[in-house]
Amino acid sequence: MRRSLMMAAALTFGVSAAAAQTLPPDFSIEVVDRLTNPTGITFGPNGWLWAAEKRGKVWIYVDGQRVPEPFIELDGPVNDNRDGGLLGIAVHPDFEQNGFVFLLFVVDPDETEPNATGEEVHTYARLERYAADPATGLLRADPASRTVLVGAVPNEGFPVCHSSHMIGTLRFGEDGTLFAGSGDGAHFNGYDVGGRDPECFDPDGLPQFDGEEFDIGALRSIHPDSPSGKILRIDPFTGLGLPSNPYWDGNPASVRSKTWVSGLRNPFRFGLRPNTGSPDPADGLPGTLYAGDVGWSTWEEVNVGYGGENFGWPCYEGDAVQGAYRDQSNGACATLYDGTNPYGPDLDAAYKRPLLAMHHGNGNINGLGFTARAVGGTAFYEGGDYPRRYNGVLFQADYPTSWIRAVWVDENDEIMRDGDGNLRIEPFVTDARQPIDLRIDPQSGDLYYVSWQSKEIRRIRYRYANQAPFIVWTADPTNGPAPLQVQFDAQASFDLDEDPVFFEWDFGDGTTSAEPAPLKVYPVGGAYTVRLTVRDDRRGATTRTQVITVGNLDPMARVIRPLDGATYTSPQEIVLAGVGSDPEDLDDVDFHWTVDRLTDAGSEDAWFEADGPVATFMADDPDQPSYRVTLTVTDRDGATASDTVTLRPFSRDDVDGDGAANGVDNCRDVANPDQTDTDRDGRGDACDDDDDGDGVADGEDGCPLDRDPNQLDLDEDGQGDACDEDDDGDEVPDAEDNCPLLSNAGQLDLDHDGLGDACDPDLDGDGVQNDVDNCLETPNLGQ
């Protein structure tokens, strides 16, 4: 007979070294952190990772780093004996507005004495809400904000009458309602139909659960007025039930009004399938529930619920009748087998078979080929860096056997089959070291899990991370009189992973487009910032902007003092003077100066700023840096122009003996008589590890003398496209190539339009695009 979920760890931990963690090719496991008995994780809407420890501490991780102080330390009220402790955590979807965090834990019987010991633990579990303190940047809980949603008094909590099958998960539905799960609170070492824990229901003791009618052991799972063996759906602000719940009885405080599904032994971990719900709680569609149910003697289950299901425990286990409880349930199971609830005909719910039933000892009984012992975490992969074949997959874990498997389910919540008729279930991690909770990072899409054996939070990465699309776009023209017609074209944009790309244009006037090459007319003058975002189907995105000035031409800017390459002697007041004008507005322009401080260690951007055609600053730094001076001129419609010069310190010494005095030498310690400075950053190429200033070190730069931050190399010949005279490697120089970005050594051009067939969207030149042309190589405009 089975067994406490956490107890199993005590039996296996340290017995032998775990086997290698086998994953699919190119996947790896990264340890995020090691904690003291971590039990659960979740992600907040702002991307923070949250982790709960069994004893009652909650930690926050910002940008992958643990915040030094815990968000909260419950300690006192938490009973972490055996399978108890802080087991559930959830962060409100509007956390950045309300700061709400929800915690589900087993309570110390009187909250002052040390943890109870032994198996006979007579207590209850409680659901509390805390608000983050804004004064701490939402990183610490405000203790005064504590609100008890379930279990304000023992009789209203989740019964805990034994050392296992207590509580587990908190999850938010897509409608903002909160789910909380509870086990049957019964014994696992033999059947339990009541009478084994009279102290738990003693009105003169603790926890004072009212009435002997609840002293029925595992049968509490199908009793409508006990929260045991249920997953509840409540209002996160009040803790009350909702009228859209299946057993609403008019009293929002009743268990019936809070119940979503029943008949569960120990739904320690459950999740919701993304994009299956409604945002309105009144609709009663929070999302499709996938609940793992830790079994007893023979079977593990994964159940699917939409609201109102009875999953049959203790009368059923797996997809069959549970023999021990059939014979010992005092007739309660007999009525359930007939499709009626023994505790009220108004609560009838047909038994719902599990989606997945896994045998403890023989994986061939139902043809799965694997066994399970205590199902753990459940999470759906929505897309990210993993290969697209995993999009929409259910990741399911089993704790004692240490596996995580990928399960493909269809839109009807049935397991898909392959071409041979086999269920599509594949190993993902074969030794996850006792996984007990799974979550998906909403930003990267990576799977995170808690390893009970190693006490670690772990992240599963894919080696070939998704690369965001690369934008290639034009706008013609970028300025002119109103009405201005602008042809935008981003058709040359591409994705290095060959993922499909999608276009999102924001034209800066409230209008948008999803076309790759939209034509836009601006009827009214002004400066419009056009924003183009190109996305792939794996969350990769790139954004670029361009200002379109309508009824306006770009201004002119020129620095007249100091001259480019001029020197100074410290200390010296430097006078900045410039001129600027606008074709339409003449002298009605604004001047802005930016001075960057340049040293051998790097640059300090915007070290000095000033407005106006003339400005001054004091060059008295003992390090005698160079200065990069930029004048930006802006007209009244927002159009800009800029000019940049470099000022260097004067010195008569010539340390490197190259004929250039230190005061004017752009590499004082490296001889470079030609003083070449490709990127004009004040550091000569001879000592500049990034000659072209594109952010890529020369040793790794495919074009070290041509600015190319994206390092594109179409033909993969080691020479970047920015300086490669034959980008596509077809031995036809780009200047003569009719498809310079697509290899076409034959240079075929059917319609003789100068655009090669390999890249021509209209091969026959009849004005009909190839994908809709019914005579692809013969002109036929009428089709």
N, C-alpha and C positions, 0 to 999 in steps of 0.2 A: 504494500500500500504506500501511497505517496503523500507527502513529503513537503517540506517547506522549501520555498523557492530560494531564499537566502541560505538556508541550512545546507543545501547542496554544495555551496561554495566551501563550507568548512570541511566537507568530506573530500573534496577534490583539490583544493588549493595546496600547492606545495608538494603534492604526491610525486609528480614527475614533470619534466620540462615539457611545455606545449610544443606541438609540432609546428613546422614552418607555416606561416600564414599564407596559404595559397590563394591567389586572386587571379582573375583573368589577365591576359597579357597587358602590360603597360599600366596596370594599376598598382598603387602602393599605399601603405598605411603610414600616416604621420601622427605622432603623439602630440596632442595639443597641450595636455597638462596631466599631472598626477595629483589626485586629491585623497582625502581620507574618506573612504567608503562612499564614493559618488553613486547616487541612485538615479538621477534623471537630469536631462538637459532640455533646453528649448531655445528658440530664437525670438527676439523681440522684433517689432516692426522696423526699428532703426538699424537692424543688423547685429545688435549685441547678442553674444552667446551667454546664456544663463546656465548655471550648474547648481544642483542641490546635493548636499551631503546628508547621509543618513541621520546624523546626530542633530541636524537643524541649521547648518550654515548654508547660505546662498551666496554664490560668487558670480561676478559679472566679468566678461571678457570683451574688451574694446579693441578692435583691430588686431585680434588674436592674442592680446596681452591681458593677463588677469589683473584686475584692479586690486591694489594692495590690501584694502580693507573689505571685509564681506559686506554685502548689501544688508544682511540681517543675520543674527545668531539667535535662534529660538531657544536652543539648549534646554532651559528649564521645563517648559511644558511638553517636550517631545520624549516619548518612550520609544527607544530604538532597540528594545529587546527582540531577538530573533528576527522575524520578518518585518518588524515595525520600523518606525522612524519617519522622517520626512521623505515621502515617496512621490508626491506629485507637485509640479510647478507649472504655471502658465503666466504669460505676460499679456496684458490687455492689448487688443489691436490698436487702440488709441492711446498707447502708453505715453507717447510724447506730449499728449494733452492732459491726461489724468494721472499718469504715473502708477497705475494699478498693477500689482503683482499678487498672484493667488497661490496659496500653499496648502497642501493636503497632507496631514500627518496624524500619527497615532499619539494619543494624549497620555502622559503619566497620570495614573489614577487620581492622585490628589494634587499633581503638578508641583509638589514641594519635596516629596521623598525621592530617593534614587530610583532608577529603573527597576520595575519588577523583574524577577528572574524566574526561570523554569518555564514550563509549557502552559500552565494555567494562568493566563494573563487576562484578567477581567477588566476591560476598559473600553474605550470608544475612540473613534477618529473624528477629526474636526477639519473643516475648510475655513481658512481665514484669508482676508484681503488686507494688504498694506499699500500705502501710497508712498512713492519715492519722494524724498525731500528735494525741492527745487534748489535749495541753497547749496546742495552738494552736487549739483549738476545731474540729479536723478540717480546718483550712484549709491546712495544710502537710503534705507527705509526710515520713514518717520514713525517711531514707535507709537505715538499718539494717534496715528491713523488706523490702528488695528480695528478691523471689523470682522466679527464672526458671522459667516453666511450659513454654515451648517454645523450644528453641534455646540450651540451656545450653552446648553446644559446637556448632561450625559444622555438623557432620554431622547434627545433630538439628533444625536450623532450616529455614526456608523458603528454597529456592534462589533466589538473585538473580544471574542470569548475564547480564543485559542491563539497559538503562536504563529498562525499563517492565514492565508486567504483574507487579507484585511482590505487594504485600499490599493490604489495605484496611480492612475493617470488623470491629469487635467488637460482638456483640450478645448479650444474655441472653435465653434462652428463658423461657417461663412456668414451667418446672420448676426454674429456677435454674442450668441448665447454660449453658456459655459457647460461643458460635459465633465462629470466626475464619476469615477468608477469605484465599485466596492465589491469585494468577494463575499462568500456566504458566511464568513466568520466562524465556520464550523471546524470540527476535528478532521485531520487527514489520516490519522492512524486508526482506521476502522470507520465503518459507516456511523453517521451521526444524525439521528432523527429527533434529538431532544433528550433532556434529562442528564446530559453529561456535564453541564455547566450551570447548575442551579444558582450559584452565587452571582452569575451574570444577570440574573433576572430577579434578584432578591430586593424587594422594595426598601429594605432596611440597610442595604449595603451599596457598593458601587459596582457597576455604573447605573443601577436603578432603571433598567429597561422595563417599561410597564407591561405587566401581564404575562402569565405563563403561556399564552397563545404564541409568543415569539420564541419560546424555548423549544424549538423544533429543528435545531441543527441546520443541515443543508437545505431543508425544505423552505427556509426563509427566502431562498432565491426565487420561489414562485409565489410567495405571500405578498399580496399587493400593498400591504401596509408596513412592510419592513424594507429599509433601503438596502439590505444585504442582497448580494448576487444581482445587482442592477447597475445600469449606467444611467445616471440622472442628467437631465437637461434643465438648467435653471437660469434665471436672470442674474448676471454677474454683479448687478448693483444692489439687489435685495436678497438674493439667495432663495427666492420663491420660485414656484413652478410657473408654467406658462400655459395660457389657454390653448395654444397650438400643440401641446403635448397629447399623446394618444389616450391617456387615462385621466385627463383633466376632470375633476369632480366638483369644481366651483370653489374649492378651498385651496388657495395658492400655497398654503403651508403644508398641505398633506403630502405624504410620500407618493400617493397615486398621481397627484398633479405634477410631480417632479420627474416621474419615471419615463424614460425613453425606451429602453429595452430591458428584458428580465431573463431569468433562467440561466444565469452564468455562475460558474464555480469560482473563478478568480480572473477577472478581466484586467490583469495587472498592467498590460499595455494595449492601447488601442489608438487608432488614428482616423482621419477623415480623408476621403478621396477628393483631391482638389477639383474645383470648378464643377461641383455637382449640386450646389445649393443655391439658395436665394438670399439676398441681403436683408430681407424683411422677416423678422422673427414671427410675425403673424402668419406667414405662409407655412410654417412648420416644415421647412426644407433647409435644415442647417448644413446638409451635405451627407453623403453616404458614409456610414460608419463601418470601419473594418476593425473588429475586435478579436484579439487573441484571447483564448480562454485556456488557462492552465488546467490540465486534466488531472484525473485521480489515478486509476490503476492501469489504464490501457491507452487512452487516446488524448491527443492534443488537437485543438480546434482553432480555425480562423473563421469567424462569423461575419456576415454582412447584414447590416440593419438599416432600415429606412424610417423606423419609428413604430413601436407596438409589437415587435417580434418577441417571442418566447423561445429561447434557445435550448430549453428542455432540462437543464441540470436541476435536480439530481436524478431525474427519471430517465434521461438520455445522456450518453457520453459518446463522443464521436458522432456517428450517424446511426447508432443502434441503441436499443434499450439497455439501461444500466441494471444488471441483474440483482445486485445487492440491494439497491434502493427500491427496485420493483417489489421485492419480497418484504422489505422492512419499513415501508413508508406509511403504514397504517391506512392504506387505501388511497392516499393522496395521489400517487402516480397513476393509479388505475383510471381516475377521471381525466387526468391530463392525456393519457393515451387515447381517450375518447374525444379529445379536442376541446375539453372544457376545463376551466380553472377551478380546482377544488375549493378555492376560497372566495368565489364569487362569479356567477355566470355572466355578469356584465363585463368581466375582464377576460373573457375567452380569447385566446390567441393560439392559432394552430402552431404546432411545433415547427420551427424553422431549422432545416438541416444546415450543417456548416458548409461553407465554401470549400474548406480544406480540412480533412481529418487525417491525422498522422499518427501511426501506431508507435508505441514505445519501443517494441523490440523487433518487429518484423516489417521492414519496408516493402515487402513484396505482397503483403495481404491486399492492399488496394492499388498495387502497381506503381507506387511512387518511386520505389528504389531507395528510400532514405527513411530514417526514423527521427523522432523528436521526443523530448522529455519534459520541457517546460517552455512554452512559447514566450518569446520576449518582445522586442520592439517591432513596430510596424510603421512604414513610411513609404510614401509615393514619390518617385523621382519625376520632376516636372520638366527637366531639361537644363543643360548647362554645359560643362566641359566634357562630360562623358559621351561616348559614341551615341549617335541618335537612336540606335536600336534599343537603348534603355529608356527612352522617353515614355513616360506613362507607366513604367513598371512598378510593381509592388515589391519593396524589399521587406522580407520577413525574417526574423531572427529566432533562434532557439537557444536557450541559456545553457543547460548542462552539456549539450552536444557541441556547442560553440560555433554553430554555422549561421551564416546569413545567406539566404537564397533570393534569387530574382524570380518573381512570378508575374507572368503576362496575363492580364485580365482584359476582357473586352468591354464594350460600352454597356453591356447587360450584366456586368459584374459576375461573369463566368470565366473560369480559367481557359485560356486559349489552347489550341492544340496545333502541333506541327503537321507536316505533310504525311507523317506516318500514323497520325492519330494519337500521339503521345501528348500528355499535358506539358505545356511550355513552362517548366520550372527548372532553373539552372543554378548550380552552386555559384555563389559570388565570393564569399570568404569561407574557407573550410575550417579555419581555427581562429575565430575572433576573440578567444579567451573570455568566454562567458558574457556575451552581449546582453544587456538588460534594458537598453533604451536606444531607439534610433530616431534621428531627426535630419531633415534636409536644410542646409544653409540656403536661405532664400536669395542670397546674393550670388554665390558661386554655383549653387546647385549641388555641391558635394554632399555626400552622406557622412554624417557624424554619428558616433555611437559611444555608449559607455561600456567599458570592459570591467566587469566586476572582479575578475581574477587578477588583473594587473592594476586595478584602481585608477584607470586612465580614461580620459576623454580622447577619442581618436577620430581622425579624419581620413577618408579614403579619397585619394587623388588619382587623376588620370594624367599620365605623363605628357600627352600631347594636348595641352590646354587649348581651348578654343581661341582662335585669333579673330579679333574684331574686323569687320569689313574695311576695305581701303577705299576712300572716296576720291574719285577723279571727276571733277565737274567744272562746268563753265557757265558763265552768265554773259549774254551779249545783247545789248550793251549794258554797262554798269551805271551809266548816267546819261541824262539827256532831258529835253523838254517834255512836259506833260501834254497829252497822254503818252506814256512810255511803254512800249511793248518789248518785253525781255524774254528771250529764249533761254531757258535753263536746260542743261543737259548733264545728267550724271550716269549715262548709259555705260560709260567706261569703268564705273566703279566695280569692284570685284571682291571676292572673299578668298583668302589664301587657302582655306580649308575646302573650297569648292562648295560651300553651303549656299543655298538660295538666299538672295538678298531682297530686302523690302525697303521702300523709300517713304520718308515722312518729310514733306516740305512744309515749312511755316514761312509764309511770304512777308511777315512783319506787319500785315494790315488786317489780321484776323482771318485770312483765307489760307487754305491748305490744299495739298495734293498728295496722292500716292503714286503718281506717274513717274517714270524714270526721266522723262524729258518734257516737262510741262511748259506751256507758253503762258506767260502772265502779262496782263496789261495793268499798269498803274495809272489811273486817271487823274490823280491829284498829286501835286508836288509834295516833296518831303524826303526825308532820309529813312529808308526801310532796311532793317536788319533781317536778312533772309537766313533762316536756320534749316540746314539739311541734316537729317539723321538717317543713316543707313544701318539697318539691323540684319542679322542673320537669324536662323531659327534655333540658336543655342544661346540666346541672351547676349550675344556680342553686339556692340553698337558703337558707331563713330559719328561724331557731330562736327560740322563745319559751318562757319558763318561768312556772310558777304554783305556789305552795305551797298544798297542800290539807291542812288540819289536821283530823284525825279525833279525836273525843273532846276537842276543844279549841276554845275561842273566842279571837279575837284580843285581845291585851292593849290597854291604854290608855297613852299617853305625852303629857306636857305639860310644856313649859318654863315655869317660874315666875320664873326670874331668869336673865338680864335680860329685861325686857319687849321686845316687838317694837318696833323703832324707837328704842330707848334710845340715849343717847350716852355717850362716855367721853372723858376728858382724859388725854392721854399725858404721862408714864407712869402707868399705873393697873393694879392687879391686878383682873382680872375674875373674879367669882364666878359659876359656873354651877350652877344648882339645878333639879331637876326632880322630878316625881312620876310613878309608873307603877304599874299594878296589872293583875291578870289575873282574869277572872270566876271561873275555877276555882281558880287557885293563889294568889289574893289578892296578897300581896306577894312571892311567890317568882319574881322577875323579875330580869333583868340589864339594867344601864344602860350605854350607850356614847355618848360625846360625840364629835362631829366638828365642827371649826371650819375653815371655808374663808376664806382671806384674799382680799379683793376690792379691786382697784385699777382705775384707768382703763385699764390695759393688759390686764386680764383677771383671772382667778381662779387661785389656788393652792389646789387642793382638798386636803382633809385636812392642812392646815397644822399643826393640833394635834389630838391625840386623847387621850381619857382614859376610864376606866371608873368607875362608881359614880354614885350619885344627886347627888353634889356634887363639883365639880372647880374648879380655878382655872388661869388663865394670865395672863401679863404682856403688856399692850398697851403696848409702848414703842417701836414702829416709828416712825422719823422720818418715813416717808411717810404716816403716819396713815391707814391703810386702813380700810375697813369690814370687818366680820366676819359671816359667815353661820354661825349656831350651830344644829346639829341634834342632838336627843336621840333615840336609838333604844332602844326597850324590847323585850326578847326574853323570852318565857316559856320554861319548861323543855322544852316540846315543839317549840320552834323558831319559833313564830308571832311576828311583829314588828309594831310600830307606831312612828311617828315624829312629831316636831313640830319646826318650824324657826322661828327668829326672826333678825332682822338687827340688828347693833350698829354705830353710826356714830360717827366722831370728832366731838367738839364744837368749834365755832368760832363766835365772835361776828361775824366778818366776813361780808359778803354780796357776793362778787365780782361775781355776775351780776345783782344788784339785783332779785331776784324775791321778796324778803321772807322767804326761807328762809336762815338763817345757814349758813355753810359747814359747820359742825359737823353739821347735820342735812340739808343739801341733797344730794339724790341725783344732781344734775347741777350741780356747783359752777360750771362755766363757761358753762352754757346756761340762760337764764331759763326756769323752769317752775314758776310759783307753785302749780299744783295737785299737784306732786310725784307724778304718776302713775307707778307701777312695776308693769306688768302681770305680769311673771314673778317679781317679788319677789327679784331678784338683787342689790338694793342700788344699781342704776343706773337712773335714771329713764328713761322712754320717750323723753324729749326728746334724750338723748345716747346711748341704747342702740341700736346698729344691729341688735339682735335683741330686739325688745320682748317677744316671747312666750317667749324662751329655748328655742326648738326647734332651734337650730343652723343655721337658715336666715336669712340676712340679710334685713332688712325689704324692701329693694329687689327681692329675688327671691322673697319669701314671698307665696304666694297668700292667706294669712291672717295678716297681720303681728301681729295682736293675739290670735290663737288658736293655741295650741301645736299644730303639725302637722308633725312631722319628716319624714313620708313625702310631703308635698306632693301629695296625691291631688286630682285635679280631673277628676271623672268626665265632666262635660259640656264640658270644655276651654273654659270661658268666662273663664279667668283668675282666677276666684275659687275658692280651695280649698274642698274639701268640708267642712272643719272650720267654716267660717263662711258657707258658701253655703246659703241657705234653700231652694234648689231644686237638689240635687246632680245630678240626671239631666237638667236642662234641659228638662223637658216642660211648664213653666209651671204646674205644680201644686206648691205649697209642700210641703216634706218633711213637715211636721206633718199635712198632709191627704192625702199621697200614699200609696196602698196598695202601691206598689213604689218607694220613694224612691231606689233605686240603679239602676233600669231605666226608661228613658223609656217612658211609657204614658199619653199625654195623655187617652185615652178612659176610663181607670180601670175597665176591665172586670173584673168579679169574679163569675165564674159561680156559685161555691158560696156567695157572700156570707159568706165567713169573714174578711173584712177584709184578706186578702192578694190583691193583684191577680193576674190571670191571667198577666201577663208574668213573674212571679217565683214563682208558686205551684207547688210540686212535685206537687200533687194538685188538678188543675183542678176535678174534679167533687165533691171532698170525700167520696169513698167509702172513703178509707183505703188506696187502692191507688195507688202512685206512677205518675206519667205514663209513665215509660219502660217499664212492664210492664202498663199498663192497656189492656185490649182494647176498652173503650168510653171513650175519653178524656173526652168531654164529657157522659156519661150515667152517673149513679151506679149501680154494680153490684158490690157488695161480693163476691158469690159468683163473679164473673167467669165 
